[in-house]
Amino acid sequence: MPLDVRPARSFRDVGAFIDLPYRLHAGTPWVPPPKLERRIFLSRRLGPYAKRMDYELLLARRDGRVVGRVSAHVDHAYNRHHDERRGWFGFFECEDDPEAARALVDAAAAWLTERGMDQMTGPADFAMNDESGIVIEGHDLAPMVRQPWHPPYYQALCEGAGLEKVVDLLMWSLEISDREQMLPILPELAKEAREKHGVTIRRMSRRRLREDLDVFAEIYNRAWRRNFGFVPYDSGDLDQYALELQLVYDKDWFMIAEVAGEAVAMAITIPDINQVLKDMDGRLFPLGWWRYLRKSKSITRVRVGFLGVKPAFQHTGAAAALYVEHFDTAERHARIKGGEMGWILETNRAMNRGMEAMNGRVVKRYRVFGRDLTIN
């Protein structure tokens, strides 16, 4: 049957864009997000990236049946910061249909080329700090909060569509029992951080969360500035992020390390609300909200999303102090059995060595792909 790729702009077409993975991934480890949240996220008026990006949503159909989707977007904040003309694709979902996958990727590339981009990278939904990469290891594991999930054939679809590997993103699993196999150097560094360098750890408060996020941004914008896909947080980003974090805030897991009152490192660890969302099947009503509000009684795992140290204080052992504090906090919570840390770039030797020192194991690998748009 002939293939048709067109923009999804109407309310109905955006709904079809949202609905596709619910059909493709039914009965898999994929965790369906609330459809209302997806609708708001993709909104050109209400979405968190609406002011920062230009984007198009694209649907592929055969004989009226939706068989694939993708987005093409230009992140102006990213390009200003890096002085690049990089475009992105994201939200990639497709039946096991190489022709449809190629058509979608080509359509995204054409849209970006028309807007002067010379590179296309992705998937990123819409940014690297949201769901990003294609799952190439860990297909049998349920995704945690803000992690993608794809069936194994997606890797072949991307490679067959002319995309090449850019970098892999790693997720490390850590269990409470791993503390017994932790290298002795880590607790020693944590002790030295406290006794020699005066590192103390405090918790962010819900009431002062927006204020503490200014501290987070100061550390993040210094510690991650050389990371692939980095975009500095501005005040508007932090306003939005504060609203999102209020929904998953847990006072025990939002940490700031200080030296003489100066914030030098931080960690934001999020309870894995996907353990609740999987039972909601994308619906908030009639019982979805009730299940969500009772989330603390069913969540047994956490995701360490951010953990960083200001470059000038990396010698203090603040990172080790935060690592050990996570184990201490988990041991105080009988229901928390472990979690995952990342993503971490495969090229980040320091962080990956730190995970190995804690007896961590790589359990998921996401691949970011790219295409040179200057080559015909």
Secondary structure per residue as TSV (DSSP state, phi and psi in degrees):
chain	resnum	aa	ss	phi	psi
A	1	M	-	360.0	146.0
A	2	P	-	-65.1	148.4
A	3	L	E	-103.4	139.3
A	4	D	E	-130.5	122.7
A	5	V	E	-114.9	120.8
A	6	R	E	-140.8	158.8
A	7	P	E	-63.7	147.1
A	8	A	-	-104.6	100.2
A	9	R	-	-119.9	-29.5
A	10	S	S	-74.9	163.0
A	11	F	H	-57.6	-40.0
A	12	R	H	-68.5	-42.7
A	13	D	H	-68.2	-38.5
A	14	V	H	-63.7	-36.8
A	15	G	H	-61.8	-40.0
A	16	A	H	-66.6	-36.6
A	17	F	H	-60.5	-44.8
A	18	I	H	-68.2	-39.5
A	19	D	H	-71.9	-25.1
A	20	L	H	-53.2	-51.4
A	21	P	H	-64.8	-24.5
A	22	Y	H	-64.0	-33.5
A	23	R	H	-81.7	-45.7
A	24	L	H	-63.6	-36.7
A	25	H	T	-109.2	14.3
A	26	A	T	-58.7	131.6
A	27	G	T	82.1	10.4
A	28	T	S	-107.8	179.3
A	29	P	S	-68.6	-10.0
A	30	W	-	-54.8	141.4
A	31	V	-	-107.7	115.0
A	32	P	-	-73.5	122.9
A	33	P	-	-74.5	159.7
A	34	P	-	-60.0	131.3
A	35	K	H	-63.7	-33.3
A	36	L	H	-63.3	-40.6
A	37	E	H	-63.0	-41.2
A	38	R	H	-64.3	-38.4
A	39	R	H	-61.9	-44.9
A	40	I	H	-67.7	-41.8
A	41	F	H	-59.5	-37.3
A	42	L	T	-89.8	-3.1
A	43	S	-	-65.8	135.5
A	44	R	T	-77.3	-9.8
A	45	R	T	-106.4	-38.4
A	46	L	T	-108.7	-13.8
A	47	G	S	-64.5	148.4
A	48	P	T	-65.4	-20.0
A	49	Y	T	-109.5	6.3
A	50	A	T	-60.5	-37.1
A	51	K	T	-83.0	-20.5
A	52	R	T	-95.6	-18.5
A	53	M	E	-132.3	153.3
A	54	D	E	-102.2	135.7
A	55	Y	E	-152.4	158.1
A	56	E	E	-132.0	138.2
A	57	L	E	-101.4	132.5
A	58	L	E	-123.3	137.5
A	59	L	E	-119.7	138.0
A	60	A	E	-105.6	131.0
A	61	R	E	-127.9	146.4
A	62	R	E	-121.1	118.4
A	63	D	T	51.6	40.4
A	64	G	T	85.6	-9.5
A	65	R	E	-91.5	129.0
A	66	V	E	-72.7	122.9
A	67	V	E	-117.3	-9.3
A	68	G	E	-169.7	163.8
A	69	R	E	-149.6	159.4
A	70	V	E	-164.5	158.4
A	71	S	E	-114.2	155.1
A	72	A	E	-125.1	131.4
A	73	H	E	-149.1	151.3
A	74	V	E	-114.3	118.3
A	75	D	E	-94.8	99.6
A	76	H	H	-65.9	-33.8
A	77	A	H	-64.4	-41.0
A	78	Y	H	-63.2	-47.8
A	79	N	H	-67.0	-35.5
A	80	R	H	-64.0	-44.3
A	81	H	H	-66.6	-41.2
A	82	H	H	-97.4	-3.3
A	83	D	T	53.5	51.8
A	84	E	-	-125.4	170.4
A	85	R	-	-122.4	61.4
A	86	R	E	-97.7	131.1
A	87	G	E	-107.2	166.4
A	88	W	E	-132.5	153.0
A	89	F	E	-121.9	157.9
A	90	G	E	-162.3	-178.7
A	91	F	E	54.7	32.2
A	92	F	E	-72.0	121.7
A	93	E	E	-142.7	139.7
A	94	C	E	-160.7	144.7
A	95	E	-	-63.8	168.3
A	96	D	S	-74.4	74.5
A	97	D	-	-138.6	91.5
A	98	P	H	-56.7	-36.1
A	99	E	H	-64.5	-42.4
A	100	A	H	-66.5	-41.9
A	101	A	H	-61.2	-45.2
A	102	R	H	-62.2	-42.4
A	103	A	H	-64.0	-40.9
A	104	L	H	-65.1	-47.0
A	105	V	H	-63.5	-41.4
A	106	D	H	-64.0	-38.5
A	107	A	H	-66.5	-41.1
A	108	A	H	-63.7	-42.6
A	109	A	H	-62.9	-41.3
A	110	A	H	-63.9	-41.9
A	111	W	H	-61.9	-41.8
A	112	L	H	-71.2	-38.8
A	113	T	H	-61.9	-40.7
A	114	E	H	-59.3	-24.2
A	115	R	T	-101.7	17.0
A	116	G	T	83.5	14.3
A	117	M	-	-81.7	145.0
A	118	D	S	-112.3	-5.6
A	119	Q	E	-136.6	148.1
A	120	M	E	-126.1	129.2
A	121	T	E	-131.7	150.2
A	122	G	E	161.1	-171.8
A	123	P	-	-80.4	148.0
A	124	A	E	-141.9	130.5
A	125	D	E	-115.0	77.4
A	126	F	S	-90.2	-15.3
A	127	A	S	-123.0	164.6
A	128	M	T	-65.2	-23.1
A	129	N	T	-82.8	-6.5
A	130	D	S	-97.5	-162.1
A	131	E	E	-63.3	130.4
A	132	S	E	-149.6	152.4
A	133	G	S	85.2	164.0
A	134	I	E	-106.0	131.1
A	135	V	E	-65.5	122.5
A	136	I	E	-120.4	-12.4
A	137	E	E	-141.1	140.6
A	138	G	-	97.9	25.2
A	139	H	T	-63.2	-25.1
A	140	D	T	-84.9	-3.9
A	141	L	S	-101.5	142.1
A	142	A	-	-69.1	139.7
A	143	P	-	-72.1	144.4
A	144	M	-	-87.2	179.0
A	145	V	T	-53.5	132.5
A	146	R	T	58.6	34.6
A	147	Q	-	-116.8	141.0
A	148	P	-	-80.7	166.6
A	149	W	-	-142.7	135.0
A	150	H	-	-140.7	151.7
A	151	P	-	-71.5	161.4
A	152	P	T	-58.4	-29.8
A	153	Y	H	-71.1	-10.8
A	154	Y	H	-63.5	-35.7
A	155	Q	H	-59.2	-46.0
A	156	A	H	-65.4	-36.6
A	157	L	H	-61.4	-44.1
A	158	C	H	-65.8	-45.2
A	159	E	H	-66.2	-38.0
A	160	G	H	-69.6	-19.6
A	161	A	T	-89.2	10.0
A	162	G	T	85.0	18.4
A	163	L	-	-94.8	146.2
A	164	E	E	-121.7	152.3
A	165	K	E	-61.3	135.9
A	166	V	E	-104.9	-53.4
A	167	V	E	-164.5	155.4
A	168	D	E	-104.3	145.9
A	169	L	E	-111.9	133.5
A	170	L	E	-111.7	141.5
A	171	M	E	-113.6	127.6
A	172	W	E	-105.4	133.9
A	173	S	E	-95.9	135.0
A	174	L	E	-131.0	131.9
A	175	E	E	-113.8	159.0
A	176	I	G	-55.6	-39.4
A	177	S	G	-66.2	-17.3
A	178	D	G	-66.0	-18.5
A	179	R	G	-59.5	-32.5
A	180	E	G	-67.7	-25.5
A	181	Q	G	-101.6	5.0
A	182	M	S	-62.7	139.2
A	183	L	-	-62.3	136.2
A	184	P	T	-57.3	-23.5
A	185	I	H	-62.8	-31.0
A	186	L	H	-67.8	-52.7
A	187	P	H	-62.8	-29.0
A	188	E	H	-67.0	-42.6
A	189	L	H	-66.2	-36.9
A	190	A	H	-64.7	-41.1
A	191	K	H	-64.7	-42.3
A	192	E	H	-64.8	-36.1
A	193	A	H	-59.0	-41.9
A	194	R	H	-72.3	-49.3
A	195	E	H	-82.2	-35.3
A	196	K	T	-94.4	-40.5
A	197	H	T	-105.6	-3.7
A	198	G	-	70.2	29.7
A	199	V	E	-74.5	125.7
A	200	T	E	-122.1	155.4
A	201	I	E	-121.1	127.9
A	202	R	E	-121.6	161.8
A	203	R	E	-97.5	143.3
A	204	M	-	-69.9	147.8
A	205	S	-	-105.6	152.3
A	206	R	S	-62.7	-40.7
A	207	R	T	-64.9	-35.3
A	208	R	T	-105.5	21.1
A	209	L	H	-61.2	-44.7
A	210	R	H	-62.2	-39.1
A	211	E	H	-64.9	-42.2
A	212	D	H	-67.5	-25.8
A	213	L	H	-69.7	-22.9
A	214	D	H	-64.1	-38.0
A	215	V	H	-66.5	-44.3
A	216	F	H	-55.4	-46.7
A	217	A	H	-64.2	-38.4
A	218	E	H	-60.5	-43.9
A	219	I	H	-72.0	-46.5
A	220	Y	H	-58.6	-46.4
A	221	N	H	-67.6	-19.8
A	222	R	H	-91.8	-47.0
A	223	A	H	-73.6	-30.0
A	224	W	T	-104.3	4.1
A	225	R	T	-61.3	-23.0
A	226	R	T	-97.6	1.6
A	227	N	S	-72.8	145.9
A	228	F	T	-60.4	136.1
A	229	G	T	79.0	4.9
A	230	F	-	-65.5	136.0
A	231	V	-	-134.7	125.6
A	232	P	-	-65.4	142.9
A	233	Y	-	-76.5	133.8
A	234	D	-	-110.6	-178.9
A	235	S	H	-62.7	-36.8
A	236	G	H	-65.3	-40.8
A	237	D	H	-60.4	-41.6
A	238	L	H	-69.1	-35.5
A	239	D	H	-59.3	-45.0
A	240	Q	H	-67.9	-42.9
A	241	Y	H	-63.6	-37.1
A	242	A	H	-61.9	-39.9
A	243	L	H	-64.0	-42.1
A	244	E	H	-66.2	-42.2
A	245	L	H	-69.9	-25.7
A	246	Q	H	-59.2	-30.3
A	247	L	T	-73.6	-23.6
A	248	V	T	-121.4	9.6
A	249	Y	-	-60.6	135.5
A	250	D	-	-140.2	115.7
A	251	K	T	-58.5	-25.4
A	252	D	T	-76.1	-19.9
A	253	W	T	-113.1	0.2
A	254	F	E	-104.7	104.4
A	255	M	E	-121.0	144.4
A	256	I	E	-129.5	128.7
A	257	A	E	-96.0	134.7
A	258	E	E	-127.3	152.6
A	259	V	E	-128.1	116.4
A	260	A	T	52.8	41.1
A	261	G	T	84.2	-6.3
A	262	E	E	-95.9	129.7
A	263	A	E	-70.9	124.7
A	264	V	E	-120.3	-17.0
A	265	A	E	-158.1	161.1
A	266	M	E	-155.0	160.6
A	267	A	E	-143.7	130.6
A	268	I	E	-116.2	111.6
A	269	T	E	-115.6	131.4
A	270	I	E	-115.1	128.1
A	271	P	E	-55.9	140.6
A	272	D	-	-77.2	85.6
A	273	I	T	-67.3	-11.4
A	274	N	H	-61.2	-24.3
A	275	Q	H	-65.1	-23.0
A	276	V	H	-90.8	-43.5
A	277	L	H	-61.9	-30.3
A	278	K	T	-62.2	-25.5
A	279	D	T	-90.5	-5.9
A	280	M	T	-92.6	-17.0
A	281	D	T	53.9	38.6
A	282	G	T	78.7	4.3
A	283	R	-	-114.0	133.7
A	284	L	-	-89.5	-22.9
A	285	F	T	-123.8	148.7
A	286	P	T	-87.6	-17.4
A	287	L	T	-112.7	-1.1
A	288	G	H	-59.8	-45.5
A	289	W	H	-61.4	-39.5
A	290	W	H	-62.1	-45.2
A	291	R	H	-62.4	-41.2
A	292	Y	H	-64.2	-43.1
A	293	L	H	-66.8	-22.1
A	294	R	T	-96.0	17.7
A	295	K	G	-59.7	-33.3
A	296	S	G	-63.0	-22.3
A	297	K	G	-83.0	-12.8
A	298	S	T	-118.2	-7.7
A	299	I	-	-86.3	127.2
A	300	T	-	-118.7	-1.8
A	301	R	E	-137.4	158.9
A	302	V	E	-130.9	159.2
A	303	R	E	-119.9	123.0
A	304	V	E	-82.3	103.6
A	305	G	E	-87.0	-39.4
A	306	F	E	-134.2	131.6
A	307	L	E	-150.7	112.9
A	308	G	E	-148.5	159.9
A	309	V	E	-129.6	138.3
A	310	K	-	-56.9	137.1
A	311	P	G	-53.0	-37.1
A	312	A	G	-69.8	-13.1
A	313	F	G	-117.9	14.2
A	314	Q	G	-68.7	-17.0
A	315	H	G	-81.3	-7.5
A	316	T	G	-83.2	-11.0
A	317	G	T	81.0	15.7
A	318	A	H	-61.9	-36.1
A	319	A	H	-63.6	-44.1
A	320	A	H	-61.8	-39.2
A	321	A	H	-61.9	-39.5
A	322	L	H	-70.3	-38.5
A	323	Y	H	-57.6	-51.8
A	324	V	H	-65.1	-36.8
A	325	E	H	-62.4	-33.2
A	326	H	H	-64.3	-42.3
A	327	F	H	-64.5	-42.3
A	328	D	H	-60.9	-43.7
A	329	T	H	-64.9	-43.0
A	330	A	H	-62.6	-37.9
A	331	E	H	-67.5	-24.9
A	332	R	H	-79.3	-14.9
A	333	H	-	-111.1	103.7
A	334	A	T	-61.9	-27.8
A	335	R	T	-80.1	-22.6
A	336	I	-	-83.1	116.1
A	337	K	-	-98.8	-19.5
A	338	G	E	164.5	-160.4
A	339	G	E	-180.0	-165.9
A	340	E	E	-129.8	149.8
A	341	M	E	-121.6	132.6
A	342	G	E	138.1	-173.3
A	343	W	E	-78.4	156.7
A	344	I	E	-125.3	131.3
A	345	L	E	-59.4	139.7
A	346	E	T	-61.0	-21.2
A	347	T	T	-88.6	-4.8
A	348	N	-	-85.5	85.2
A	349	R	H	-62.7	-39.7
A	350	A	H	-63.4	-48.5
A	351	M	H	-67.8	-40.1
A	352	N	H	-67.0	-35.6
A	353	R	H	-66.6	-36.0
A	354	G	H	-63.1	-39.4
A	355	M	H	-65.5	-40.3
A	356	E	H	-62.7	-37.6
A	357	A	H	-63.8	-25.2
A	358	M	T	-94.7	11.8
A	359	N	T	67.5	28.3
A	360	G	-	-73.5	161.2
A	361	R	E	-133.6	136.3
A	362	V	E	-71.8	119.6
A	363	V	E	-114.8	-17.5
A	364	K	E	-141.1	143.7
A	365	R	E	-135.3	126.4
A	366	Y	E	-113.8	135.9
A	367	R	E	-107.4	129.2
A	368	V	E	-95.8	129.9
A	369	F	E	-108.8	166.3
A	370	G	E	-153.0	165.7
A	371	R	E	-144.6	136.5
A	372	D	E	-80.1	114.8
A	373	L	T	-83.3	-4.1
A	374	T	T	-86.4	-9.6
A	375	I	-	-98.6	124.2
A	376	N	-	-75.8	360.0
